[in-house]
Amino acid sequence: MVNGSFVFGLDGDGPDVFDRTVAWAVDRGITTATFHVATPYPGTAYWDEINGQGRIIHRDWRLYDTRHAVFEPMHMSPAQLEAGYWRAYERFYSWANIARAATNHERVLSRCKHFGYSAAWRKLGPAWDLAIRAKRLNVTRPVIEAGLGVLGRQKKIEPSPREPVMLRTVLLGSFAAILVACTPTSSLVDARIGPIRGAAPAPDYPADRLEPIHQIVGFQWTGVAATDDGRVFVSFPNWDGPYRYAVVELVDGVQRPYPDGQWNRWPPASTDLDPDPAYRFVCVQSVHVDAKGRMWILDPASPGFEGVVPGAAKLVEVDLETDRVVRVIRFDPSIAPDQSYLNDIRVDTERNVAFITDSGLGALVVVDLNTNSARRVLANHASTKAEWGVVPKIGGRELRVGQTPGGPVPQIHADGIAYNPADDYVYYQALTARTLYRIPAAVLANFDARDSEIASAIEDLGPSVMTDGMDADAKGNVYFTALEQDAIVYRTPEGAFRTLMQDEDLAWPDSLAITPDGVFVTTSRIHQTKGFSFNGLMPGEPYGLWRAPLPE
């Protein structure tokens, strides 16, 4: 077995170094590989060189783990360096490249050994991580080592028809050992980690309690907001499919552009006297009504994820009494960089502060609604980033771009967010991830707090469902759209996960809005859209708005 170790980000590296390195390693039959981001450690000559050039951008030592870019590379951006690092891992350990590298060996047994080591090294990574979290390495490690050792002890020169069977047995046995070791009881359905395995706890309500509110064909929506007196709003992102309005209010089954047609006109008509994108909805992702009854519309302004339209990223407040825009908070590139995608918003009305996720690059944005000032935080913290090795399985198949075998998995960063007034915490999670985090709202809202101080207050709450939208109710329950389970789940104040509702109609449950009348949820069918479908077409099935009852 040959293990290769590669470092990215040196001064001679450009954006093409990642793909070239992976291709070189695969072509030479390297069995396993570890990749690293160049990291200048204090006390080294490398540190003296980079620091002397003023290129150090972070001094949070927890980021000095060879996975984060802590300095400005010479020929690429820090974001490009980190993205390339993760892409190298994903591509090297794709099934196609594992098989391709294995063919460099002449003997069938050697090919089996290569395939077995590579597959176990990374393809069992999520289960291995589960074993670490469960503190069961003392059980799983000897089993895996013994299993892989079976291949290493074989002395036969002639290939045997049993070799592929033996390989399969070793891999399945190793994986089963991890699952068994990590299972605290005889049942795989556990209130805490059950949803991670795709076996969510039994729902509180049967599927027939899921109430259809509205459906639409052709026009994809994502966000939903609702008021306590029964008004409901939805938002449509300006992505791949047909596009007409950014925000509408549903009135007796009719879609009314909100707050008016002028705001919903993008691109602007040639006759528009004021085509300023700050006063047009360019690509709205989410809508939210806060506890004071204020309507917030978040516009990341990145149509088709092709980059932020200059001057267009913004947060818009609408007075629900007059249905008129009363405030526009514009975000400059320091808050909404070109490849950012401001995704969701929740508001702490006591402090008058808004919390926003950036799913494009991975960060949180905090907005002081008293002064209209904003700051971008945790842009280089692991809690806001997609997790390596996580492959979503939604609608019965892996979520990969173009649905090509071994195709890239979308790296969707900090996405869902909820402010829980019951415990005064902000909960958040990346979409391509299964770990939940929270932070005291008082810390996150403090504009004087340094990034390192904010990071030190983060709590890792452990395994969660893969989620797109989050919210919280007055009792302290935190709700999640569970993409892999076609469900809505919630986390109780005691930390246990429960399933509120599960139904195949919840096809990519996207956003949540909680009122005394229940939990509103949109279905956006993202896994069936052009970028992820086999035929490159948008779904023909309707997008739905549903309502589920609150827990009793």
C-alpha positions as CSV (number, residue, x, y, z in Angstrom):
1,M,0.0,0.0,0.0
2,V,1.3,3.4,-0.9
3,N,0.0,6.5,0.9
4,G,0.6,9.9,-0.7
5,S,0.5,13.2,1.2
6,F,0.1,16.4,-0.6
7,V,0.2,20.1,0.4
8,F,-1.8,22.8,-1.5
9,G,-1.4,26.6,-1.4
10,L,2.4,27.0,-1.8
11,D,3.5,30.0,-3.7
12,G,3.8,28.1,-7.0
13,D,0.3,26.7,-6.8
14,G,-2.6,28.0,-8.9
15,P,-6.2,27.1,-9.1
16,D,-5.4,24.1,-11.4
17,V,-3.1,22.4,-8.8
18,F,-5.9,20.4,-7.2
19,D,-7.2,18.5,-10.3
20,R,-3.7,18.0,-11.6
21,T,-2.6,16.5,-8.3
22,V,-5.5,14.1,-8.1
23,A,-5.0,13.0,-11.7
24,W,-1.3,12.3,-11.0
25,A,-2.0,10.3,-7.9
26,V,-4.8,8.2,-9.5
27,D,-2.7,7.5,-12.6
28,R,0.1,6.1,-10.4
29,G,-2.1,3.9,-8.4
30,I,-1.6,5.5,-5.1
31,T,-3.8,3.6,-2.6
32,T,-4.6,6.3,-0.1
33,A,-4.0,10.0,0.0
34,T,-4.1,12.8,2.6
35,F,-4.4,16.4,1.4
36,H,-3.4,19.4,3.4
37,V,-3.7,23.2,3.2
38,A,-0.3,24.8,3.6
39,T,-0.2,26.2,7.2
40,P,2.5,28.5,8.5
41,Y,3.0,27.7,12.1
42,P,4.4,30.3,14.5
43,G,8.1,29.7,15.3
44,T,8.8,28.4,11.8
45,A,10.7,30.0,8.9
46,Y,7.5,29.6,6.8
47,W,5.6,31.7,9.4
48,D,8.3,34.3,9.4
49,E,8.1,34.6,5.6
50,I,4.3,34.7,5.3
51,N,3.8,36.9,8.3
52,G,6.5,39.3,7.2
53,Q,4.7,39.7,3.9
54,G,1.5,40.6,5.7
55,R,-0.4,37.7,4.3
56,I,-1.7,36.1,7.6
57,I,-5.5,36.6,7.8
58,H,-6.3,34.5,10.9
59,R,-4.8,34.1,14.3
60,D,-7.4,31.8,15.6
61,W,-5.1,28.8,16.3
62,R,-8.0,26.3,16.0
63,L,-8.0,27.0,12.3
64,Y,-4.4,25.9,12.0
65,D,-5.4,22.4,11.3
66,T,-4.2,22.1,7.6
67,R,-7.8,22.2,6.5
68,H,-8.4,26.0,6.6
69,A,-6.7,28.8,4.7
70,V,-5.2,31.1,7.3
71,F,-3.2,33.2,4.9
72,E,-3.5,34.8,1.5
73,P,-2.2,32.4,-1.2
74,M,-0.1,33.9,-4.0
75,H,-2.2,32.8,-7.0
76,M,-5.7,32.1,-5.7
77,S,-8.1,33.3,-3.0
78,P,-8.4,31.7,0.4
79,A,-11.8,30.5,-0.6
80,Q,-10.5,28.9,-3.7
81,L,-7.8,27.1,-1.7
82,E,-10.3,25.6,0.8
83,A,-12.7,24.6,-1.9
84,G,-10.0,23.0,-3.9
85,Y,-8.7,21.1,-0.9
86,W,-12.2,19.6,-0.3
87,R,-12.7,18.9,-4.0
88,A,-9.4,17.0,-4.1
89,Y,-10.6,14.6,-1.4
90,E,-14.0,14.1,-3.0
91,R,-12.5,13.3,-6.4
92,F,-9.6,11.1,-5.3
93,Y,-12.0,9.0,-3.2
94,S,-14.8,8.8,-5.8
95,W,-15.7,5.3,-6.7
96,A,-14.6,5.9,-10.3
97,N,-11.1,7.0,-9.3
98,I,-10.7,4.3,-6.7
99,A,-11.5,1.7,-9.3
100,R,-9.3,3.4,-11.9
101,A,-6.3,3.6,-9.5
102,A,-6.8,-0.1,-8.6
103,T,-6.4,-1.2,-12.3
104,N,-2.7,-0.1,-12.1
105,H,-2.0,-3.4,-10.3
106,E,-1.4,-6.5,-12.4
107,R,-2.7,-9.1,-9.9
108,V,-6.4,-9.4,-9.2
109,L,-5.7,-9.8,-5.5
110,S,-3.6,-6.6,-5.5
111,R,-6.4,-4.7,-7.1
112,C,-8.8,-6.0,-4.5
113,K,-6.4,-5.0,-1.7
114,H,-6.1,-1.5,-3.2
115,F,-9.9,-1.2,-3.6
116,G,-10.5,-2.4,-0.1
117,Y,-8.0,-0.1,1.6
118,S,-9.2,2.9,-0.4
119,A,-12.8,2.2,0.2
120,A,-12.4,1.6,3.9
121,W,-10.1,4.5,4.3
122,R,-12.6,7.1,3.2
123,K,-15.9,5.6,2.1
124,L,-16.5,4.4,5.6
125,G,-15.4,7.8,6.9
126,P,-18.8,8.9,8.1
127,A,-19.3,5.6,10.1
128,W,-15.7,5.9,11.4
129,D,-16.5,9.4,12.6
130,L,-19.6,8.0,14.3
131,A,-17.4,5.5,16.1
132,I,-15.2,8.3,17.3
133,R,-18.2,10.2,18.6
134,A,-19.5,7.1,20.3
135,K,-16.1,6.4,21.9
136,R,-16.1,2.9,20.5
137,L,-12.7,2.8,18.7
138,N,-11.6,0.1,21.1
139,V,-14.2,-2.1,19.5
140,T,-14.1,-1.0,15.9
141,R,-10.4,-0.6,15.2
142,P,-9.3,-4.2,15.9
143,V,-12.2,-5.5,13.8
144,I,-11.4,-3.4,10.8
145,E,-7.6,-4.0,11.0
146,A,-8.2,-7.7,11.3
147,G,-10.6,-7.6,8.3
148,L,-8.2,-5.7,6.0
149,G,-5.4,-7.9,7.2
150,V,-7.1,-10.9,5.7
151,L,-6.2,-9.5,2.3
152,G,-2.7,-8.8,3.2
153,R,-2.0,-12.4,4.4
154,Q,-3.0,-14.0,1.1
155,K,0.0,-15.6,-0.6
156,K,-1.7,-17.1,-3.7
157,I,-0.2,-16.0,-7.0
158,E,-3.0,-17.1,-9.2
159,P,-6.2,-15.1,-8.9
160,S,-9.1,-16.9,-7.1
161,P,-12.7,-16.5,-8.0
162,R,-13.3,-16.1,-4.2
163,E,-11.3,-12.9,-4.0
164,P,-14.1,-10.4,-4.9
165,V,-16.4,-12.2,-2.5
166,M,-13.7,-12.0,0.2
167,L,-13.3,-8.3,-0.4
168,R,-17.0,-7.7,-0.2
169,T,-17.2,-9.7,3.0
170,V,-14.4,-7.7,4.6
171,L,-15.9,-4.3,3.7
172,L,-19.4,-5.2,4.8
173,G,-18.1,-6.8,7.9
174,S,-16.1,-3.8,8.8
175,F,-19.0,-1.4,8.2
176,A,-21.3,-3.6,10.2
177,A,-18.8,-3.6,13.1
178,I,-18.8,0.1,13.2
179,L,-22.6,0.4,13.2
180,V,-23.0,-2.3,15.9
181,A,-20.3,-0.7,18.1
182,C,-22.0,2.7,17.8
183,T,-25.4,1.4,18.7
184,P,-26.1,2.1,22.4
185,T,-29.1,-0.3,22.5
186,S,-30.4,-3.2,20.4
187,S,-32.5,-0.7,18.4
188,L,-31.1,1.5,15.6
189,V,-33.9,4.0,16.2
190,D,-32.7,6.3,19.0
191,A,-34.1,9.6,20.0
192,R,-30.7,11.3,19.5
193,I,-29.0,9.6,16.6
194,G,-31.9,7.8,14.9
195,P,-32.5,10.5,12.2
196,I,-28.9,10.3,11.1
197,R,-29.4,6.8,10.0
198,G,-32.5,7.5,8.0
199,A,-34.7,5.8,10.6
200,A,-36.4,8.8,12.2
201,P,-38.5,8.2,15.4
202,A,-42.1,7.5,14.9
203,P,-44.0,10.6,13.8
204,D,-46.2,12.5,16.3
205,Y,-48.9,12.7,13.7
206,P,-50.0,10.4,10.8
207,A,-49.4,11.6,7.3
208,D,-53.1,12.5,6.8
209,R,-52.7,15.3,9.3
210,L,-50.4,17.1,6.7
211,E,-52.7,19.9,5.3
212,P,-52.2,21.1,1.8
213,I,-52.3,24.9,1.6
214,H,-51.3,25.7,-1.9
215,Q,-49.6,24.1,-4.9
216,I,-47.9,25.6,-8.0
217,V,-46.5,24.0,-11.1
218,G,-43.5,25.3,-12.9
219,F,-42.4,28.1,-10.6
220,Q,-40.1,27.0,-7.8
221,W,-40.4,28.5,-4.4
222,T,-38.3,28.2,-1.3
223,G,-39.1,30.6,1.5
224,V,-42.3,31.0,3.5
225,A,-43.5,33.5,6.1
226,A,-46.8,33.6,8.0
227,T,-48.4,36.0,10.5
228,D,-50.4,35.1,13.6
229,D,-53.6,36.5,11.9
230,G,-53.4,34.2,8.9
231,R,-51.4,36.0,6.2
232,V,-49.0,33.8,4.2
233,F,-46.1,34.8,1.9
234,V,-43.8,32.7,-0.2
235,S,-40.6,33.6,-2.1
236,F,-39.3,32.4,-5.4
237,P,-35.5,32.3,-6.1
238,N,-34.3,33.4,-9.5
239,W,-32.6,30.1,-10.4
240,D,-33.0,27.7,-13.3
241,G,-36.7,27.4,-14.0
242,P,-39.4,29.9,-15.1
243,Y,-39.4,33.1,-13.1
244,R,-42.1,35.6,-12.7
245,Y,-42.2,37.1,-9.1
246,A,-39.8,37.1,-6.2
247,V,-42.3,37.4,-3.4
248,V,-46.1,36.9,-3.3
249,E,-48.8,36.9,-0.8
250,L,-51.3,34.1,-1.1
251,V,-54.8,35.6,-0.9
252,D,-57.7,33.2,-1.4
253,G,-55.5,31.0,-3.5
254,V,-54.3,33.9,-5.7
255,Q,-50.7,35.0,-5.9
256,R,-50.4,38.7,-5.3
257,P,-46.9,40.3,-6.0
258,Y,-45.7,41.7,-2.7
259,P,-45.3,44.4,-1.8
260,D,-46.1,45.5,-5.4
261,G,-45.2,44.7,-9.0
262,Q,-42.5,47.3,-9.2
263,W,-40.3,45.6,-6.6
264,N,-40.8,42.2,-8.4
265,R,-39.7,43.5,-11.7
266,W,-36.2,42.0,-12.5
267,P,-34.5,42.6,-14.8
268,P,-36.0,46.1,-14.9
269,A,-38.1,47.1,-17.9
270,S,-36.4,49.5,-20.4
271,T,-39.0,52.2,-19.4
272,D,-38.0,52.1,-15.7
273,L,-36.8,55.5,-14.6
274,D,-35.0,54.1,-11.6
275,P,-33.5,50.6,-12.3
276,D,-31.3,50.7,-9.2
277,P,-31.0,47.0,-8.1
278,A,-31.2,48.0,-4.5
279,Y,-34.9,48.7,-5.1
280,R,-35.7,45.6,-7.0
281,F,-35.9,42.0,-5.9
282,V,-33.1,40.3,-7.8
283,C,-33.0,36.8,-6.4
284,V,-34.9,36.5,-3.1
285,Q,-34.1,33.4,-1.1
286,S,-36.2,33.8,2.1
287,V,-38.9,35.8,3.9
288,H,-39.6,36.0,7.6
289,V,-42.1,37.6,10.0
290,D,-40.5,38.3,13.3
291,A,-42.1,38.3,16.8
292,K,-42.9,42.0,16.5
293,G,-44.8,41.4,13.3
294,R,-42.2,42.9,10.9
295,M,-41.8,41.4,7.5
296,W,-38.2,40.8,6.3
297,I,-37.2,39.9,2.8
298,L,-33.6,38.6,2.2
299,D,-32.2,39.1,-1.2
300,P,-28.7,37.5,-1.8
301,A,-29.0,39.0,-5.3
302,S,-27.1,36.1,-7.1
303,P,-29.3,34.8,-9.9
304,G,-28.5,31.3,-10.8
305,F,-25.7,31.4,-8.2
306,E,-23.6,33.2,-10.8
307,G,-22.4,36.0,-8.5
308,V,-23.8,38.9,-6.5
309,V,-25.2,41.7,-8.7
310,P,-23.2,44.8,-7.6
311,G,-25.2,46.9,-5.2
312,A,-28.1,44.4,-5.1
313,A,-27.6,42.3,-1.9
314,K,-29.9,43.6,0.8
315,L,-32.4,43.1,3.6
316,V,-35.8,44.7,3.1
317,E,-38.3,45.5,5.8
318,V,-42.0,45.8,4.8
319,D,-44.7,47.3,7.1
320,L,-47.5,44.8,7.1
321,E,-50.0,47.4,8.1
322,T,-49.4,49.6,5.0
323,D,-47.7,46.9,2.8
324,R,-45.0,49.4,2.0
325,V,-41.2,49.1,2.1
326,V,-39.9,51.1,5.1
327,R,-36.2,50.1,5.1
328,V,-33.6,48.8,2.8
329,I,-30.3,47.6,4.3
330,R,-27.7,47.2,1.6
331,F,-24.8,44.9,2.0
332,D,-21.4,45.7,0.4
333,P,-18.9,43.1,-0.7
334,S,-17.4,42.9,2.8
335,I,-20.7,41.5,4.0
336,A,-21.9,39.8,0.8
337,P,-18.8,38.8,-1.3
338,D,-19.2,37.9,-4.9
339,Q,-19.7,34.2,-4.4
340,S,-21.8,34.5,-1.2
341,Y,-25.4,33.5,-1.0
342,L,-27.2,35.0,1.9
343,N,-29.7,32.2,2.7
344,D,-31.9,32.6,5.7
345,I,-32.7,35.1,8.5
346,R,-34.1,35.1,12.0
347,V,-34.5,38.0,14.4
348,D,-33.9,38.6,18.1
349,T,-36.5,41.2,18.7
350,E,-35.4,42.0,22.2
351,R,-31.9,43.1,21.1
352,N,-33.2,44.1,17.6
353,V,-30.6,42.1,15.8
354,A,-30.9,39.9,12.8
355,F,-28.9,36.7,12.2
356,I,-28.3,35.6,8.6
357,T,-26.5,32.5,7.1
358,D,-24.3,32.5,4.0
359,S,-24.6,29.1,2.3
360,G,-22.4,30.1,-0.6
361,L,-19.1,30.6,1.2
362,G,-20.0,29.7,4.7
363,A,-20.4,32.4,7.3
364,L,-22.9,34.2,9.5
365,V,-23.9,37.8,9.1
366,V,-25.2,39.9,12.1
367,V,-27.2,43.0,11.5
368,D,-27.9,45.7,14.1
369,L,-31.4,46.8,13.2
370,N,-31.0,49.9,15.4
371,T,-28.1,51.3,13.3
372,N,-28.5,49.2,10.1
373,S,-24.8,48.2,10.5
374,A,-23.7,44.6,9.7
375,R,-20.7,42.4,10.3
376,R,-19.6,39.1,8.8
377,V,-18.4,36.5,11.3
378,L,-17.2,32.9,11.5
379,A,-16.2,32.9,7.8
380,N,-13.4,30.5,8.5
381,H,-14.9,28.4,11.2
382,A,-15.8,24.7,10.6
383,S,-19.3,25.2,12.0
384,T,-20.3,27.3,9.0
385,K,-18.8,24.9,6.4
386,A,-20.1,21.8,4.6
387,E,-18.7,18.6,6.1
388,W,-16.3,16.5,4.0
389,G,-17.5,13.1,3.1
390,V,-21.2,13.8,3.6
391,V,-23.2,12.6,0.6
392,P,-26.9,13.5,0.9
393,K,-29.3,10.8,-0.1
394,I,-32.6,12.4,-1.0
395,G,-35.6,10.9,-2.8
396,G,-33.8,7.5,-2.8
397,R,-30.6,8.6,-4.5
398,E,-27.4,10.4,-3.8
399,L,-27.4,14.1,-4.5
400,R,-24.7,14.7,-7.1
401,V,-24.4,17.3,-9.8
402,G,-25.9,15.9,-13.0
403,Q,-26.5,12.6,-11.2
404,T,-23.4,11.3,-12.9
405,P,-21.7,8.3,-11.0
406,G,-19.1,9.7,-8.8
407,G,-20.1,13.2,-9.7
408,P,-19.4,16.1,-7.3
409,V,-21.5,16.5,-4.2
410,P,-22.8,20.1,-3.8
411,Q,-21.0,21.8,-0.9
412,I,-23.8,23.9,0.6
413,H,-22.5,25.7,3.7
414,A,-24.4,27.5,6.6
415,D,-28.0,27.4,5.7
416,G,-30.7,26.8,8.3
417,I,-30.8,29.1,11.3
418,A,-33.2,29.6,14.3
419,Y,-33.3,32.0,17.2
420,N,-34.7,30.3,20.2
421,P,-36.0,32.9,22.7
422,A,-36.7,30.2,25.3
423,D,-32.9,29.6,25.9
424,D,-31.6,32.7,24.1
425,Y,-29.4,30.7,21.7
426,V,-28.9,30.9,17.9
427,Y,-29.0,27.4,16.3
428,Y,-27.5,26.9,12.9
429,Q,-26.2,24.2,10.5
430,A,-24.6,23.7,7.1
431,L,-26.8,21.9,4.6
432,T,-24.2,19.4,3.4
433,A,-23.6,18.4,7.0
434,R,-25.1,16.5,9.9
435,T,-23.8,18.4,12.9
436,L,-25.8,21.0,14.8
437,Y,-24.3,24.0,16.5
438,R,-25.5,26.8,18.7
439,I,-24.1,30.0,20.2
440,P,-25.5,32.4,22.8
441,A,-27.4,35.2,21.1
442,A,-25.8,37.7,23.4
443,V,-22.3,36.8,22.2
444,L,-23.3,36.7,18.5
445,A,-25.1,40.1,18.8
446,N,-22.1,41.8,20.4
447,F,-20.4,43.9,17.7
448,D,-17.4,44.4,20.0
449,A,-16.7,40.6,20.2
450,R,-13.7,39.4,18.2
451,D,-14.2,36.4,15.9
452,S,-12.1,34.3,18.2
453,E,-14.4,35.2,21.1
454,I,-17.5,34.3,19.2
455,A,-15.9,31.0,18.1
456,S,-15.0,30.0,21.7
457,A,-18.7,30.3,22.7
458,I,-19.9,27.8,20.0
459,E,-21.4,24.6,21.2
460,D,-21.2,21.4,19.1
461,L,-24.5,19.7,19.8
462,G,-23.6,16.6,17.9
463,P,-25.5,14.6,15.2
464,S,-28.5,16.2,13.5
465,V,-30.6,15.6,10.4
466,M,-29.6,17.1,7.1
467,T,-31.6,20.2,7.0
468,D,-32.4,23.2,4.8
469,G,-34.8,25.2,7.0
470,M,-35.0,25.7,10.8
471,D,-37.2,27.6,13.3
472,A,-38.2,27.6,16.9
473,D,-41.4,27.8,18.9
474,A,-42.3,29.5,22.1
475,K,-41.8,26.3,24.1
476,G,-38.2,26.0,23.1
477,N,-38.5,23.3,20.5
478,V,-36.2,23.8,17.5
479,Y,-37.6,22.5,14.2
480,F,-35.8,21.2,11.1
481,T,-36.7,20.2,7.6
482,A,-35.3,16.7,7.3
483,L,-34.3,16.3,3.7
484,E,-33.3,12.7,3.7
485,Q,-36.4,11.6,5.6
486,D,-39.1,13.7,3.8
487,A,-40.0,14.9,7.2
488,I,-40.2,17.7,9.8
489,V,-38.4,16.9,13.0
490,Y,-37.8,18.9,16.1
491,R,-35.3,19.0,19.0
492,T,-36.9,19.3,22.4
493,P,-35.4,21.5,25.1
494,E,-34.0,18.3,26.6
495,G,-32.0,17.6,23.4
496,A,-34.0,14.7,22.1
497,F,-35.0,14.5,18.4
498,R,-38.6,13.7,17.5
499,T,-40.4,13.5,14.2
500,L,-43.4,15.8,13.9
501,M,-44.6,14.6,10.4
502,Q,-43.2,12.4,7.7
503,D,-44.7,12.0,4.2
504,E,-43.4,11.5,0.7
505,D,-45.2,14.7,-0.3
506,L,-42.5,16.5,1.7
507,A,-40.1,16.4,-1.3
508,W,-37.2,18.5,-0.2
509,P,-39.0,20.4,2.6
510,D,-37.3,23.7,2.4
511,S,-38.4,26.5,4.7
512,L,-40.4,26.8,7.9
513,A,-42.7,29.3,9.5
514,I,-44.3,28.7,12.9
515,T,-47.6,30.3,14.0
516,P,-50.2,29.3,16.6
517,D,-52.0,27.6,13.7
518,G,-49.2,25.2,13.0
519,V,-45.9,24.7,11.1
520,F,-45.9,25.9,7.5
521,V,-43.4,24.3,5.2
522,T,-42.6,24.7,1.5
523,T,-41.3,21.9,-0.7
524,S,-38.8,23.0,-3.4
525,R,-37.9,19.7,-5.0
526,I,-34.3,20.9,-5.4
527,H,-33.0,17.3,-5.8
528,Q,-35.2,17.0,-8.9
529,T,-34.2,20.3,-10.6
530,K,-32.1,20.8,-13.6
531,G,-28.7,20.6,-11.9
532,F,-29.4,17.3,-10.2
533,S,-31.9,15.5,-12.6
534,F,-30.9,12.8,-15.0
535,N,-32.5,14.5,-18.0
536,G,-31.4,18.1,-17.1
537,L,-35.1,19.2,-16.8
538,M,-37.0,20.8,-14.0
539,P,-39.6,18.7,-12.2
540,G,-43.1,18.4,-13.6
541,E,-44.6,17.8,-10.1
542,P,-46.0,20.7,-8.3
543,Y,-44.2,22.6,-5.5
544,G,-46.2,22.5,-2.4
545,L,-47.0,24.6,0.7
546,W,-48.2,22.5,3.6
547,R,-49.1,22.9,7.3
548,A,-48.5,20.5,10.1
549,P,-49.9,20.7,13.6
550,L,-47.7,21.8,16.5
551,P,-46.6,19.2,19.0
552,E,-49.2,18.6,21.7
